């Protein structure tokens, strides 16, 4: 599940990440309530005043400049057309997530939420005081319009995400009910709770299916005040924001002006931050974290660099095979190429030993499969036994591990290369005059690794050199953001570097990641092209999990099946957020469970620090 206010918190400071996903709702309901948790009870009761990971007395004011990579030509992020800017700061959702719980939603646009024990429907009662920025009340019509617009005209993702909704109807002056069909899906009430609400009266005079650079009407804490297409987007805090005193909003949205500047790539954006042109930076490169910040502004304390531990699942980043391509359809080929990427050499020589190797799609969490299936818990074993003969035999007899080397480079990877050659030979590939060719067609094994960030070349180029030793030609190509988006949405790639973010409670979004339906849909997140009825069934089992324990076991079963499909060459992960910022901010004392990167909207400008920083910058180089 994708949580919009978390996207705003992270994307608003320029981190490139997949959206945080998941779900936690009540096991029983005695009527309308203020919150839902997927399993168990909400942490904050019905009379809570504010979340405990904010400063309710944070001062308002000041400005922040953040970065984004690439460009934009549209302010409508809900459709497939165009290259959209992130504009979630201007919108409210029915409910918002607590980032100090695995997944609990609290009412925002709704006054109460109600769902029966079987989760077959969910009903929201809207707040009377909720308003659009033009003063018009937010209505049930807006909710119904938003759902229909997103499902019928939005990105393909929404059709998967809302696929279990049978109908939506007004049930009272401020009440709207969503009825669900099909198999049990206990996450659906929370999925609908995260629905972004759009103004019907605004969009009914415009074409929702088209791109636009006109600032849309919203209801959130910010409105768009300035648009420089492809260059920057400026948001201004709405002083009379209808929810400024709402418990879920107190302590957030403290900065008056938030500008997002767009840069061609992260190298340029990083230099802009170091030069004082942006205010905050979240680093995703171990090398740059270790070397790029040895500058006067860091040494004298004008820039603070800090690592914040988090408890988010790592998800999966890696080289992604497009198995729609004939030469990647054979899992033996995919396993062979997995043997060729030398993580230990990369980590030692290029990443300052900062990372841990990823060996699960849900690493850094209890959701990760581990060890032999024979030693797994009963439910995971029982589920996978149903599919014996349809999943790889090795899944039932071996523990999945990523290939390893001693990190010494050419000498250390020789055993892996020998094993890879054997697998390729079994799959029908032979070496002729130094080139790996198909034994039947004589076609050379040549493919392209498509990248959107030059920094990814540090992983791809050594990989390509190792592939060359097998007779495989891998061409590494970096393209701009717009071209990359067009090509990935059209599935016009052989291999890319990509990732899937995961949550502590995965759900419907797994359909968009791995299902047969998603493989055939343009713009879905099934980048691999998986079309496997077993994976489809495992996804549905996960979605219908009746308890937290069952969810854990079913997620582990799906994880094990994905790993043994060898669909990705796993990279690595880190259990901290690396954040650098100019010393002008105040921030809450408590770091929430999902990490500081999810809570940037609770930071504020400290007037004393800002004045001191301005004075120091006036007499020193900016770095």
VENGI-V330075 format. One line per field, one symbol per residue. psi: psi as a letter, one per 40 degrees, with the letter a starting at -180 (. if undefined). burial: + if it has 24 or more other C-alpha atoms within 12 Angstrom, else -. Layout:
BEGIN
psi=???
burial=???
END
This chain:
BEGIN
psi=hhhddddddddeeehhiiihiaihiheihfaiieihhdhaiidhideidiiefiheehiiiaihhiiihbaieiegeeidiihiihfedeiiidiiiheeidhhiihcdidiihiidefeihhhhiidehiideehihidddddddddddddeaiddddddedehdihiheidfhhhhhiiaihgeeddddddehhhihdddeeeihdeiiiehhihaeaeiihehhghedihhiihhdfhdedeideeheifehdhhhhhhididddddddddeedidihhhehddddddeegiddddeedhhhihhiifiidahiahhhgedhdeedhddddddddedhgdddddddeeffdiihhfiefifieehiiaiddeiidddddddddeheeihdddeeihhiiiiaeeebddeedddddddddddddeehihhfehhihddeehighihhhiehddeddddddddddddeeehhhhhhhiidddddddddefgidiihaihiiiegibdeddddeiddddehheiegddfhghdddddddddddeheiddddddddddddddddeefeihibiihfihhhiiigeiiiidhhideiddefdeeiihhddddddddddddeiie.
burial=+++++++++++++++++++++++++++----++++++++-++++-----+++++++-+++++++++++++++++++++++++++++++++++++++++++++++++++++++++++-++++++++++-+++++---+++++++++++++++-+++++++++++++--+++---+++++++---+++++++++++++++++-++----++++++-+++++++++++-+-++-+++++++--++++-++++++++++++++++++++++-+++++++++++++++++++++---+---++--++++++++-++++++++++++++++-++-++++++++++++++++++--++--+++++++++++++++++--+--+--+++-+++-+---++--++---++++++---+---++-++--++-++--+-+++----+++-----++++++++++++++++++++++++++++++++++++-++-++--+++++++++++++++++++++++++++++++++++++++++++++-+++++++++++++++-+++++++++++++++++++++++++++++++++++++++--++++++++++++++++---+--+---+----++
END
